[in-house]
């Protein structure tokens, strides 16, 4: 539930919270960037991920990354337990809409941000700074990508050095020769996997979640492809 009347003692008075207007909900977006509150190991590589025209959402403390890159978001969402007073002040002065949720809630701030992003009907969602720091948060962030509502979208976690996404049928990996690609079965066996452009190819094999055969493959060229018949395959692409 959206609770505009809540206040917190460690933050300035919260006023003028509002949801995105209906016009935003009915106009499809091409790509949405969500800044999470994880690690951002290389700021300049992260900056290169952002394109002109991207719609920017910050999940609570993810505002620090956007502001550090000189980017003003279109929405701040979360329970505001990790965003600072100064950051809130900058966003308020820029009249950035904010959605405030109670700290005692069933969702992480990133899950709330993904829900808000889906309401905008984007063609793709890129989540920046959702990796590193706490292992439980990283695993939870990856798990969010398994949501069936994201199946028709290109939805990835990326910090500029590594990208993480699910393959449900066919996926393309873009990078450079020598990049590391790991294929990890998620929630059971993944069958009928075919790869192209990887040093150790798969030709219709099955990967199992209790085995590590798909780890640490290498790209032979600037692009690689993965096809599968059934299952959910986590792809981790580590850039050189």
Secondary structure, DSSP 8 states (H G I E B T S, - for coil): ---TT---TTS----------HHHHHS--SEEEEE-SS--S-HHHHHTT--TT-EEEEEGGGHHHHHHTT---SEEEE--SSS-HHHHHHHHHTT-EEEE--SS-SS-HHHHHHHHHHTTT-SEEEEES-SSS-HHHHHHHHHHTT-GGGTTSEEEEE-SSEEEEEESSEEEEE--TT-EEEEEEEEEEEEEEEEESBSS--EEEEE-TT--TTSSEEBSSSEEEEE-SEEEEEEEEE--
